[in-house]
Every structure is written in C-alpha cells, then in structure tokens.
C-alpha cells in the first residue's frame, strides 16, 4: 500500500467572477463523465468533483503534490476556458487545508450566503456521482463522510443555520424595495429547481398580483405552481409574454442564456418603459450580461446579491467563531487518522517478517517432533528460536548505536517498555 495524501484545487466566487465560474461549471448530467476523465487525466487514486453556483473544486488522493499540476492542466484544457488565464483564478490546498476547507464549505461558512443549506446537498450529490463512477474509496471517501457529520454538528450546535439568508429571500426583499407595495406586481419564475422553489415561497409571502412558473417541462411547472396558487407556462412562451412581468427570477440548467438583450428591449417598449427587476440565479447565466446596460432594468446576479448580503456579515461573527472551533477540532482528528495510516505499510511488513520467523521455527519444530525428539525440548528450542530471531535486529542496532542515550536506544526502550537510564 503506497502512502498517499489528499489535495484540492478549485476556484470560487472569491477568486473568480461569475463570467469565469460559468465557464468551469459542470451540470449534474455531465459530472460523472467529468470526474472519470479527471481521474484518468491526473492518475489520481481517488477523485471527486464539486460544482455549484459559487465554486468548482477538484478533490484528489495521490502520492505526490505534482497531481495539482496535472489537475490544473486538466482544467486549463477544458474547451470552455480556451483563451482564458484560468490558472490565475485557481487555488491549491494541501495537508490540513483540505479537510478544513471541505468542512467549512459543506457547513456553509465558505458560501456567499453564510450558512446557506443548499451546498451540503450539492456536495452529497457530488459524492454519490463519484461513487457511481468508481472514483471514490478509501481516505477521500472517509473525508466526505466526516464532512457530512461536521456540517450536521455545525448546524445543530451553532447559529450558522439560523442566520442563513438565501438568494431567493434577498431577491424578494430587493424587489419589495423597488416596487413598494408588491400586491400590484407580476412575478415570473423560470425553472423549477431548489432556488426557484425558495423564490416562489418568498415572493408568495408578499402576495403579488400574479405568479407564473415557466419551465421546459410543463408538468413540472404546473406541479410547482399548484403549491402557491400560481399559473404555469412553457419556456417557449417566455419571449412572447415576458413583457407582462415586473419581476423575473430565473435559475435553469441551460448552458446558454435564455434571455437576451433584444428580448428585454422589446419587452420594455411594450411596457412603455415601466421598469423590470431581473434576478439571474443560474451558473452558467440565464440572462445575457449586456441586459444590465439597459435603462429601466435592474439586473442582479449571484455575485451582486452576494455583495449585498455580505454587508450584514458582522452580525454573525460569533456564530462563525463557534463553527470554526468545531471544524478545527475535527480537522485535527482527521489529520491524526491520516497520519496513523502512514504506518500501515510498515505494520504489514513487520507482521509479514514475524510470520516468516514463526513459519521457519514451526517447520523446524515439526521436523524435530517427526524424528522423535522430546516434545519439551522441541518447545524449548521453538521459544529460543523465536526469541533470537525477534531480538536479532534490535540487538544489532543497539550494538552499532553504542551510546545508551542514542535515538535507537530510546526507541527500543519505548517499544519494549524498558527502564531508561538516569
């Protein structure tokens, strides 16, 4: 068994803007092939790929840190990032940094929204995909199982979870500031994923005039709309009806924008320049970036919402400190477990050597018994033979060391629990 370590490489909302992150995002349907390709390209013993709205991170197990160079090359070779200086946005983690970061990330401490709960589910999905792809086993798998437990502990023993403010909640609050009385506002929600479900709940609490859910699959749109006494329509109807809505919240898995500048310009003409509030919660983005340049349009993305929410971070510093104490404790425990694993090959060799000694002396004893020697003398010879073989190398090391206070002497005293000289 080779001695291996854990490494991580990635980018997140701190190191890369959304226009970079969306180029390195892996939708759920593509993650299995991606993590398999990652493992083959880096020769990793284990590999896991975590891709969320705010980050893409590669977790790897390998004998040497040069795997991080291979992982960086793999990212830089992605067709979606050609022409970009992607390496300047990447961070590398080694040693205790890896479990500490994984624990903080899954607990919501490394998110735009402190304590946001979605990230834990996304990490669990990444682990399931890696297991299905047979790229996860051993220490890296142990890390993620520990990660789930740490996240659970942080949420149950600190106020991190209760201080969480979702992007959906922030969107609803900003819309209410813009329009004032929301009872005359029409809201369009595009998509049916977790973000849109949260948005539906938050906007419904303001009792707007109308909520409509649009989705590529009409049945899914109808199912979500029914929960909030809303209406539904297909994605194909959006260009024809978008001018009817004051608020548009979108979060789909589309790899290309579904709302362009031209679509919004036409909508504004039909609305007689009545303002529109747009929120793009998708990565890659659903709304073209140029839309923000249109007058009377208020466009927010994950990054801009994150900056607004981060302004309230100071009120939650105590919860962060408590969470970090829990994380540091579990980080130290995990690293002790990793260090203990380094002794496994040596233990296996020692056991094999001891078994060789046992087998040799056992065969010698069996031959003595076969020729009729006294069983008591055979046992005596067996015990002497084993003793001599086990002590031969330690005695030779002690004799060559000379000084009774030399390191080898101290080690033998510790191993055999001997009295040390004054």
C-alpha positions as semicolon CSV with decimal commas, in nm:
position;residue;x (nm);y (nm);z (nm)
1;X;0,000;0,000;0,000
2;X;0,151;0,336;-0,106
3;X;0,145;0,633;0,123
4;X;-0,092;0,894;-0,020
5;X;-0,221;1,236;0,071
6;X;-0,525;1,448;-0,012
7;X;-0,520;1,756;-0,233
8;X;-0,773;2,006;-0,365
9;X;-0,775;2,255;-0,649
10;X;-1,052;2,493;-0,744
11;X;-1,196;2,836;-0,795
12;X;-1,485;3,010;-0,622
13;X;-1,668;3,341;-0,602
14;X;-1,373;3,495;-0,416
15;X;-1,113;3,407;-0,680
16;X;-1,321;3,428;-0,998
17;X;-1,615;3,640;-1,118
18;X;-1,927;3,472;-1,249
19;X;-1,820;3,512;-1,613
20;X;-1,522;3,287;-1,530
21;X;-1,704;3,046;-1,296
22;X;-1,973;2,969;-1,552
23;X;-1,704;2,853;-1,795
24;X;-1,584;2,590;-1,545
25;X;-1,926;2,481;-1,418
26;X;-2,032;2,118;-1,464
27;X;-2,407;2,049;-1,472
28;X;-2,514;1,738;-1,280
29;X;-2,567;1,540;-1,601
30;X;-2,204;1,596;-1,706
31;X;-2,034;1,538;-1,371
32;X;-1,997;1,160;-1,392
33;X;-1,807;1,174;-1,721
34;X;-1,607;1,472;-1,595
35;X;-1,491;1,308;-1,271
36;X;-1,397;0,993;-1,461
37;X;-1,196;1,199;-1,710
38;X;-1,035;1,391;-1,424
39;X;-0,917;1,074;-1,255
40;X;-0,772;0,932;-1,575
41;X;-0,600;1,258;-1,670
42;X;-0,439;1,307;-1,328
43;X;-0,371;0,939;-1,242
44;X;-0,541;1,002;-0,907
45;X;-0,610;0,716;-0,666
46;X;-0,942;0,889;-0,589
47;X;-1,121;1,191;-0,734
48;X;-1,433;1,394;-0,660
49;X;-1,565;1,698;-0,845
50;X;-1,783;1,950;-0,659
51;X;-1,952;2,204;-0,888
52;X;-2,203;2,456;-0,751
53;X;-2,313;2,808;-0,842
54;X;-2,029;2,955;-0,640
55;X;-1,742;2,710;-0,696
56;X;-1,585;2,425;-0,887
57;X;-1,344;2,218;-0,679
58;X;-1,145;1,903;-0,750
59;X;-1,060;1,676;-0,455
60;X;-0,786;1,420;-0,521
61;X;-0,583;1,149;-0,349
62;X;-0,232;1,078;-0,477
63;X;0,122;1,002;-0,355
64;X;0,268;1,340;-0,452
65;X;0,165;1,705;-0,479
66;X;0,252;1,715;-0,850
67;X;-0,103;1,591;-0,907
68;X;-0,208;1,954;-0,857
69;X;-0,016;2,049;-1,172
70;X;-0,191;1,775;-1,368
71;X;-0,528;1,887;-1,228
72;X;-0,458;2,250;-1,324
73;X;-0,364;2,135;-1,676
74;X;-0,689;1,939;-1,698
75;X;-0,891;2,249;-1,609
76;X;-0,691;2,470;-1,844
77;X;-0,752;2,223;-2,130
78;X;-1,132;2,240;-2,097
79;X;-1,279;2,368;-2,428
80;X;-1,490;2,622;-2,237
81;X;-1,186;2,808;-2,097
82;X;-0,967;2,832;-2,406
83;X;-0,812;3,175;-2,432
84;X;-0,856;3,246;-2,060
85;X;-0,584;3,275;-1,797
86;X;-0,771;3,026;-1,581
87;X;-0,469;2,933;-1,367
88;X;-0,464;3,278;-1,204
89;X;-0,807;3,206;-1,055
90;X;-0,719;2,864;-0,910
91;X;-0,628;2,788;-0,550
92;X;-0,440;2,482;-0,429
93;X;-0,487;2,308;-0,095
94;X;-0,265;2,050;0,073
95;X;-0,236;1,883;0,413
96;X;-0,479;2,003;0,681
97;X;-0,605;2,275;0,444
98;X;-0,804;2,010;0,256
99;X;-1,028;1,877;0,537
100;X;-1,057;2,225;0,692
101;X;-1,179;2,371;0,363
102;X;-1,416;2,082;0,292
103;X;-1,570;2,112;0,640
104;X;-1,614;2,489;0,610
105;X;-1,754;2,463;0,259
106;X;-2,015;2,197;0,342
107;X;-2,114;2,383;0,660
108;X;-2,195;2,696;0,461
109;X;-1,908;2,903;0,605
110;X;-1,740;2,946;0,266
111;X;-2,057;3,046;0,079
112;X;-2,174;3,384;-0,044
113;X;-2,468;3,335;0,188
114;X;-2,335;3,241;0,528
115;X;-2,486;2,911;0,637
116;X;-2,679;2,853;0,314
117;X;-2,809;2,495;0,323
118;X;-2,806;2,408;-0,048
119;X;-2,431;2,347;-0,065
120;X;-2,445;2,039;0,161
121;X;-2,693;1,872;-0,071
122;X;-2,475;1,959;-0,369
123;X;-2,170;1,802;-0,203
124;X;-2,369;1,488;-0,122
125;X;-2,473;1,465;-0,486
126;X;-2,109;1,505;-0,598
127;X;-2,006;1,220;-0,367
128;X;-2,285;0,998;-0,500
129;X;-2,177;1,069;-0,858
130;X;-1,815;0,989;-0,773
131;X;-1,920;0,664;-0,608
132;X;-2,127;0,571;-0,913
133;X;-1,823;0,643;-1,131
134;X;-1,600;0,430;-0,904
135;X;-1,361;0,722;-0,846
136;X;-1,409;0,737;-0,470
137;X;-1,287;0,499;-0,200
138;X;-1,057;0,498;0,099
139;X;-0,933;0,820;0,262
140;X;-1,110;1,064;0,029
141;X;-1,440;0,886;0,084
142;X;-1,369;0,895;0,459
143;X;-1,310;1,271;0,431
144;X;-1,652;1,334;0,279
145;X;-1,834;1,108;0,524
146;X;-1,667;1,309;0,801
147;X;-1,762;1,629;0,615
148;X;-2,131;1,541;0,633
149;X;-2,107;1,480;1,008
150;X;-1,919;1,806;1,070
151;X;-2,175;2,006;0,872
152;X;-2,454;1,847;1,075
153;X;-2,276;1,931;1,400
154;X;-2,212;2,292;1,296
155;X;-2,576;2,345;1,204
156;X;-2,709;2,184;1,522
157;X;-2,466;2,343;1,770
158;X;-2,424;2,696;1,630
159;X;-2,646;2,974;1,493
160;X;-2,498;2,942;1,143
161;X;-2,811;2,778;1,005
162;X;-3,049;3,028;1,162
163;X;-2,853;3,324;1,023
164;X;-2,872;3,192;0,667
165;X;-3,030;3,434;0,419
166;X;-3,098;3,272;0,085
167;X;-3,050;3,440;-0,250
168;X;-3,423;3,395;-0,304
169;X;-3,505;3,585;0,016
170;X;-3,266;3,864;-0,079
171;X;-3,426;3,886;-0,425
172;X;-3,775;3,922;-0,278
173;X;-3,658;4,188;-0,033
174;X;-3,486;4,392;-0,307
175;X;-3,794;4,369;-0,530
176;X;-4,015;4,497;-0,248
177;X;-3,782;4,795;-0,202
178;X;-3,806;4,879;-0,572
179;X;-4,181;4,840;-0,617
180;X;-4,305;4,915;-0,266
181;X;-4,648;4,753;-0,245
182;X;-4,600;4,412;-0,408
183;X;-4,971;4,346;-0,443
184;X;-4,972;4,501;-0,789
185;X;-4,659;4,321;-0,910
186;X;-4,650;4,033;-1,155
187;X;-4,374;3,773;-1,098
188;X;-4,229;3,524;-1,347
189;X;-4,025;3,234;-1,212
190;X;-3,825;3,042;-1,473
191;X;-3,718;2,690;-1,373
192;X;-3,838;2,451;-1,103
193;X;-3,521;2,373;-0,908
194;X;-3,448;2,441;-0,542
195;X;-3,363;2,808;-0,595
196;X;-3,690;2,875;-0,777
197;X;-3,888;2,682;-0,517
198;X;-3,738;2,907;-0,247
199;X;-3,810;3,216;-0,458
200;X;-4,171;3,108;-0,501
201;X;-4,212;3,078;-0,124
202;X;-4,054;3,418;-0,052
203;X;-4,241;3,608;-0,323
204;X;-4,573;3,440;-0,237
205;X;-4,535;3,580;0,116
206;X;-4,563;3,934;-0,034
207;X;-4,896;3,841;-0,203
208;X;-4,812;3,975;-0,551
209;X;-5,085;4,020;-0,810
210;X;-4,967;3,719;-1,010
211;X;-4,702;3,445;-1,001
212;X;-4,631;3,238;-1,312
213;X;-4,389;2,944;-1,329
214;X;-4,223;2,869;-1,664
215;X;-4,033;2,551;-1,740
216;X;-3,924;2,342;-2,035
217;X;-4,141;2,059;-1,897
218;X;-4,491;2,198;-1,841
219;X;-4,587;1,925;-1,593
220;X;-4,309;2,035;-1,357
221;X;-4,414;2,398;-1,388
222;X;-4,774;2,303;-1,310
223;X;-4,671;2,099;-1,005
224;X;-4,475;2,390;-0,853
225;X;-4,738;2,649;-0,947
226;X;-5,009;2,446;-0,775
227;X;-4,828;2,476;-0,441
228;X;-4,861;2,856;-0,449
229;X;-5,190;2,901;-0,633
230;X;-4,985;3,027;-0,928
231;X;-5,010;2,977;-1,303
232;X;-4,774;2,797;-1,540
233;X;-4,644;2,812;-1,895
234;X;-4,375;2,657;-2,113
235;X;-4,031;2,806;-2,170
236;X;-4,122;2,870;-2,535
237;X;-4,388;3,120;-2,423
238;X;-4,142;3,337;-2,227
239;X;-4,031;3,559;-2,522
240;X;-4,397;3,627;-2,608
241;X;-4,512;3,705;-2,255
242;X;-4,212;3,839;-2,064
243;X;-4,332;4,198;-2,106
244;X;-4,625;4,115;-1,878
245;X;-4,398;4,073;-1,576
246;X;-4,238;4,326;-1,344
247;X;-4,015;4,068;-1,173
248;X;-3,833;3,782;-1,347
249;X;-3,634;3,528;-1,142
250;X;-3,452;3,261;-1,339
251;X;-3,246;2,955;-1,245
252;X;-3,224;2,684;-1,508
253;X;-2,963;2,429;-1,612
254;X;-2,932;2,579;-1,959
255;X;-2,576;2,604;-2,088
256;X;-2,666;2,917;-2,292
257;X;-2,858;3,234;-2,198
258;X;-3,233;3,205;-2,244
259;X;-3,299;3,579;-2,206
260;X;-3,113;3,815;-2,436
261;X;-3,076;4,191;-2,462
262;X;-3,308;4,210;-2,762
263;X;-3,585;4,024;-2,578
264;X;-3,576;4,270;-2,286
265;X;-3,558;4,577;-2,512
266;X;-3,875;4,460;-2,691
267;X;-4,042;4,391;-2,358
268;X;-3,963;4,742;-2,230
269;X;-4,112;4,902;-2,541
270;X;-4,432;4,707;-2,485
271;X;-4,428;4,808;-2,117
272;X;-4,383;5,176;-2,210
273;X;-4,052;5,181;-2,018
274;X;-4,207;5,057;-1,696
275;X;-3,906;4,915;-1,503
276;X;-3,824;4,547;-1,479
277;X;-3,647;4,370;-1,191
278;X;-3,445;4,068;-1,310
279;X;-3,252;3,816;-1,099
280;X;-3,028;3,554;-1,258
281;X;-2,953;3,276;-1,007
282;X;-2,802;3,038;-1,263
283;X;-2,447;2,931;-1,341
284;X;-2,392;2,942;-1,636
285;X;-2,603;3,257;-1,653
286;X;-2,955;3,257;-1,798
287;X;-2,955;3,630;-1,879
288;X;-2,706;3,796;-2,112
289;X;-2,471;4,031;-1,924
290;X;-2,550;4,317;-2,166
291;X;-2,903;4,337;-2,024
292;X;-2,766;4,527;-1,724
293;X;-2,679;4,819;-1,956
294;X;-3,045;4,877;-2,050
295;X;-3,210;5,174;-1,882
296;X;-3,506;5,089;-1,656
297;X;-3,372;4,736;-1,599
298;X;-3,244;4,628;-1,258
299;X;-3,043;4,310;-1,306
300;X;-2,891;4,114;-1,019
301;X;-2,668;3,808;-1,040
302;X;-2,532;3,573;-0,774
303;X;-2,229;3,798;-0,735
304;X;-2,417;4,124;-0,687
305;X;-2,662;3,964;-0,443
306;X;-2,371;3,813;-0,253
307;X;-2,210;4,154;-0,207
308;X;-2,534;4,298;-0,070
309;X;-2,585;4,015;0,175
310;X;-2,221;4,018;0,287
311;X;-2,273;4,366;0,431
312;X;-2,457;4,203;0,724
313;X;-2,173;3,958;0,793
314;X;-2,051;4,139;1,106
315;X;-2,365;4,045;1,298
316;X;-2,282;3,676;1,258
317;X;-1,916;3,673;1,363
318;X;-1,990;3,491;1,690
319;X;-2,156;3,202;1,506
320;X;-1,859;3,179;1,269
321;X;-1,614;3,162;1,559
322;X;-1,811;2,879;1,723
323;X;-1,830;2,689;1,395
324;X;-1,457;2,729;1,331
325;X;-1,377;2,578;1,672
326;X;-1,581;2,269;1,581
327;X;-1,416;2,250;1,240
328;X;-1,064;2,285;1,381
329;X;-1,128;2,001;1,627
330;X;-1,248;1,768;1,351
331;X;-0,966;1,877;1,120
332;X;-0,708;1,777;1,379
333;X;-0,881;1,443;1,438
334;X;-0,892;1,368;1,066
335;X;-0,524;1,455;1,020
336;X;-0,432;1,224;1,309
337;X;-0,624;0,947;1,133
338;X;-0,437;1,023;0,808
339;X;-0,102;1,018;0,990
340;X;-0,189;0,682;1,150
341;X;-0,249;0,538;0,803
342;X;0,113;0,612;0,709
343;X;0,224;0,338;0,949
344;X;0,006;0,075;0,782
345;X;0,266;-0,042;0,524
346;X;0,532;-0,069;0,797
347;X;0,294;-0,263;1,022
348;X;0,217;-0,500;0,735
349;X;0,589;-0,556;0,671
350;X;0,655;-0,618;1,040
351;X;0,373;-0,871;1,060
352;X;0,498;-1,046;0,746
353;X;0,851;-1,064;0,888
354;X;0,717;-1,203;1,217
355;X;0,515;-1,461;1,028
356;X;0,826;-1,567;0,834
357;X;1,006;-1,623;1,167
358;X;0,711;-1,817;1,303
359;X;0,689;-2,036;0,994
360;X;1,063;-2,118;0,998
361;X;1,064;-2,214;1,365
362;X;0,738;-2,408;1,330
363;X;0,880;-2,616;1,042
364;X;1,197;-2,678;1,246
365;X;0,990;-2,792;1,546
366;X;0,776;-3,021;1,330
367;X;1,089;-3,190;1,192
368;X;1,222;-3,242;1,546
369;X;0,893;-3,399;1,653
370;X;0,885;-3,619;1,343
371;X;1,223;-3,771;1,431
372;X;1,108;-3,841;1,786
373;X;1,272;-3,561;1,988
374;X;1,139;-3,489;2,336
375;X;0,836;-3,251;2,298
376;X;0,959;-3,040;2,593
377;X;1,297;-2,991;2,422
378;X;1,115;-2,907;2,097
379;X;0,909;-2,637;2,273
380;X;1,223;-2,502;2,439
381;X;1,402;-2,485;2,103
382;X;1,097;-2,323;1,943
383;X;1,079;-2,050;2,208
384;X;1,456;-1,984;2,191
385;X;1,449;-1,972;1,812
386;X;1,164;-1,719;1,803
387;X;1,327;-1,506;2,075
388;X;1,660;-1,497;1,895
389;X;1,503;-1,410;1,560
390;X;1,285;-1,130;1,705
391;X;1,573;-0,978;1,900
392;X;1,848;-1,017;1,640
393;X;1,795;-0,687;1,452
394;X;1,715;-0,471;1,760
395;X;2,031;-0,605;1,933
396;X;2,246;-0,536;1,627
397;X;2,107;-0,181;1,607
398;X;2,179;-0,124;1,977
399;X;2,535;-0,253;1,945
400;X;2,605;-0,028;1,648
401;X;2,448;0,271;1,825
402;X;2,684;0,248;2,122
403;X;2,556;0,532;2,343
404;X;2,266;0,414;2,566
405;X;2,108;0,758;2,519
406;X;2,125;0,744;2,139
407;X;1,792;0,770;1,946
408;X;1,788;0,398;1,862
409;X;1,831;0,312;2,231
410;X;1,548;0,544;2,332
411;X;1,326;0,395;2,062
412;X;1,392;0,036;2,178
413;X;1,322;0,140;2,538
414;X;0,989;0,288;2,431
415;X;0,889;-0,009;2,215
416;X;0,971;-0,272;2,475
417;X;0,871;-0,060;2,777
418;X;1,221;-0,080;2,933
419;X;1,356;0,134;3,214
420;X;1,558;0,427;3,087
421;X;1,898;0,510;3,241
422;X;1,917;0,816;3,464
